[in-house]
Amino acid sequence: MSWNSYYRGDGEPRDVTLAPPPPWRRLGENRPHRAFLPPEGLTDAVNAALYLHRPLLVTGSAGTGKSTVIEQVAAELRLGPVLKWHITSRSTLPDALCRYDALGHIHALRIGEATEAAAEPIESFLKLGPLGTALLPADRPRALLVDEIDKSDIDLPADLLDVLETGAYEIPELVRRPAGRLTVSTWAPDQRAEIENGRVQCTTFPFIVMTSNGERDFPAPFLRRCIRYDMPRPTADTLRRAVQAHLGLDGTPLPADAAELIAAFAERVARGDHLAVDQLLNAVRLVTDPEAPTGERRSRLLDLMLRDLSGA
């Protein structure tokens, strides 16, 4: 199918069969950890974090594979599905530990009073957050991604210190109740956990990877509890190998157009341009398609896909 078989901008309805997605965009088949190539020193940093039961803080620009590290570790060591805590300026420690649907509980109590039905127990309105789930007792560590922690409120890293040291926390809504065991929902799909006396104590520290784009500094007490690794800027060689892995080429030489694009991309990164590897993948996919646009249109498309990420 030629490029002009898609959207034309003439407003005329037509039946169109879209091209299949590239390998890294196939739903249910995308396995980025299989194509991830750890840069020098990263495996040592991961093993140190695993050995010392400390969080790993990975710093680097967008698109360098920071969040893929834990996917690869979890897959290789069979730690199970990765729990994910995506940080924003509104993220708090209590929400990461356990979330209480207070409004839903009040609403249910009012309905129960009106209908004289038995009230739903409070544990029905509790759900352990990603960090709270990662700290549940287990024979093997769970894997937890704390993504873009540098986007958090300034106090969050300090708030994490005690939990990361003790591996324990309390659920206030349950501590106030009579002692006993209650079952609550967890962050892991279709999994529930028993909580005794409102307190959780991990039996093995989870493997935690925290990512940062380097947009802020962290307090020394937080940093000394982490194993730290800075992702290096990718070189033309590492970019070439990454593209081959994502395209499933297994060492097959890339077409000349793709090789030139990779070399130009590496030069821009070396100059300090903010670019992500997935931008390069998109561009290479385009230039290696025999039916993709050529000439001036091709240049315009590459300019769109390879725009600097600094916001300019």
N, C-alpha and C positions, 0 to 999 in steps of 0.2 A: 504493500500500500504506500502510495506517495504521501509526502508531507501535506500536500494540498487537499488530501482526502478528509482532513479533519475540519475544524472550524475555519470558515472562510469570511465571516463577517457580512454575509449578504442577506441574512434573515430567512433563508430558504430551508425548511425542514428536510432532513435526509437521514437515511439509515447509515450508521457508521460503525464499523468494527474497529475498536481501538487495539493498538499493539499490546502484547503482553507486558507486564511490568518487568523492570530489570530485576536481577536476582535478589538485591537487597530490599526490594519493595514488594515481594511476593508474600501475601498474607498467609500465615501459618507455616511458611517455609523459611522465613528470615532467621538466620542464625549468625548474628554479627560476631559472636565470640569465636566462630570457626575461622573467620577471615582476619581476626585481629592479630597483629604482629607486635608483641611487646617490645618497646625500645630498650636499649641497653640499660641495665640496672633495675628495671621494673620488677623482674622476677625475684631479685634479691630483696627488694623492698616488700613485696607481697609475702615472701617466706618469713621475713623478719616479723611482720605484723602477725602472721599466723602463729609463729613460734612464741612470741611474747604476749599474745592475746591483747594486742593493742589495735586501735583504729588506724587505718591507712588514709592519710590526707594527700590526695593527688591534685596538683595544681597545674593548669595549662590553659591554653586558649581553646575556644570553642571548636569542636569537631576533631580533636586530637585523640579521641578514644577513651577519655577518662572514665566515663560511665560503663564502657564495655569491659573494663578490666574485671569487675566483679562478676559479670556474666560468665567470663571465661574461667575464672577461679571456681565459681560455683558448679559449672559444668564438669570441669576436670576432677574436682574433689567430691562431687556428688553431694553438695550441700543443700540441694533442693531449690525450688523457685526463689528468685531474689525478691526480698521485700524492698519496697521503694518508698522513700520519703522525699518528695520534691519540695524544696524549701522556697518560701516566698517571705516577704517582709512581715507577713501576718502569722507565720509559723510559730508555734509555741511548744514547749516541752510537754505540758499536760495533754495537748491534742495528739502528740506523737506517742504518748503512753496509753491513754484510754479516753475514749470519747463517750460522753453521756448526753443522750437526747432528752434533755430536761423538758422541753416543750412537748415532745411526744409523750413523755411519761405523764405530765400534768393533764394532757388531753385525754389519755386513756383512763386516768383516775376519775375525771369528770364524767366520762361516758359510763364507767362502772358504777358511779354513784347514782346516775340517772336511771340506769337499767337494773340496778341491784345485782349486777354480775360480778363475779370474782375479779379482783384487780390483777392485772398482769404484774409479775414480779419485776423488781428494778433491774435485774440482770438482763431482761429482755431489751433494755434500752441502753445497754453498755456494749461497746465494741473496742477491743484493744487496737491501738494504732500500730504503725509499722515498727517503731522502736519497742513498744510494749510487747508486741508479738515476738520480736527477735530475742527478747530477754526471757521468754518462757523456758522452764526447765526442759532440757533435751540432752540426749547422749552425744550428739554432734552439734557443732555450732551452726546456727542459721546465718544466712548471708543478708546483709542490709546495706542498701545504697542510700546515702544521704546526699542528695544531688544539689549542687550549687549552694553550699552552706554560706558562701560569702554574700548571698542575697538576703540573709536572715536579719532580724532585728539585732542590734548591737549586743544585747544581753544573752542571746541564745547560746553561744559557745560556752559562756560561763555557767549557764543553767545546766548544761549537759555534764559538767565535771563530776558531780557526785554519782550520777547514774552510771557513767562510764567506768567509774572506779569501783563501785559496789556491785553493779549488776542487779540492783534491787530497786523496787519502787512500791508505793502504796496506791490503792484506788480509793480515794476519799469516800465515795458513795457506798463502798462496801465495808470499809473500816468502821464506819459508824453503826453498822448493823451487828446483830448477834453473831458470834463466831460460828463458822461452818464453811462448807464448800458450796460454791455456786459456779455454774457453767455460763460462760460468756462467749460471744462471737469474737473472732480474731481477724486480723488484716489478711490472713491467708484465706483464699476462697474455700468455702464449705468446710472450714475447720473451726472447732470450738475448743475451749480450754477450761479446765477446772481451776478456780481461784480459791485458795484457802485463807480465811480470815482477812480477806481484802489485801493480801500482800503477795508480791511476785518476787522470787529470787532465782536468778538463772543458775544453772549447774555448770554451764560452760559458756564463756563469753562469746557472743556472736562475732562473726567476721564482718567488720564494718569498713566500708570504703566511703569516704567523704570527698566530694569533688569541689574544686574552687577554680574560678576563672582568674583569680589573682586580683580581684577588684578591691580588696580591703586587707588590712592586717588583722591578725588574731592575737588575743592575749597570750602571754608566755605560759601561764598555767595550763591553758588548753593545748598549746603546741607541744609542750613537753610530754603530754600523754599520747601523742600521735607519732607514728612513723610517717615521715614526710618524703614525698617524691615529686619532682618537677618534670613534667613532660617536655622533652626537647622539641625544638622545631623540626618538622619533618624535612628530610633531604630528598633529592630527586630519586635516589635509590630506594629509600623506604616508601616513598609515594608509589613508585613503579610496582614494588612488591605488593603493596596494599591494593592497588587497582587490579592487579592480576588475581589476587586472592578473592576479591569481591566479585569479579567477573567470572570466576571459576576457570581461569585459563591455565592454572597449575604450571607456571613457568614458561608458557608459550610466549614468544616475543610479541610485543604489542605493535600495532600498525604505526607507521611513521608519524601520522597525524597525532595519534595519542601520545607518542613519545615526546613530540615537540610541545604538546600541551602540558605534559607533566613537567618538563624542563622549565617552561615559562612560569608555571604555577610555583615551583620550588624557588625560582628567583624572586617572585613577588613575596613569598613568605620570608625569605632571607632579608628582604628590604624592610620587613616589619608590617606588611599588609595583613589584615585580619581576615583569614580565609579558613574554611573548614574542608576536611577531606571529602565529605559527601558532596560538596560543590564540585570538586574535581571529578568525582564518580559520575555525576550527572553530565558534566561536559564531555568526558571521555565516551560515555554511552552515546551521546549525540554524534560525535565525530566519527565513531566507528560503525554507525548504522549506514549501510549503503544507500538508503533512501532518504537520509536526512538532507536538509537544505545545504546549499553551497553558496559560495561567493559572499556578497554583502549581507544576505539574510543570515547565513551561518555566523558571520562576525557579530551581528547584532545579538543573536541568541547567546553566543558565548559571553558577550559583555553582560547580558542579563543574569546568567548563571554564576558568573565569577565576580560579582560585585563585592567590594570590601564590606565586612560585617561590622565595621566601626560605627555605622549609622549615617555616614556621609552620603 
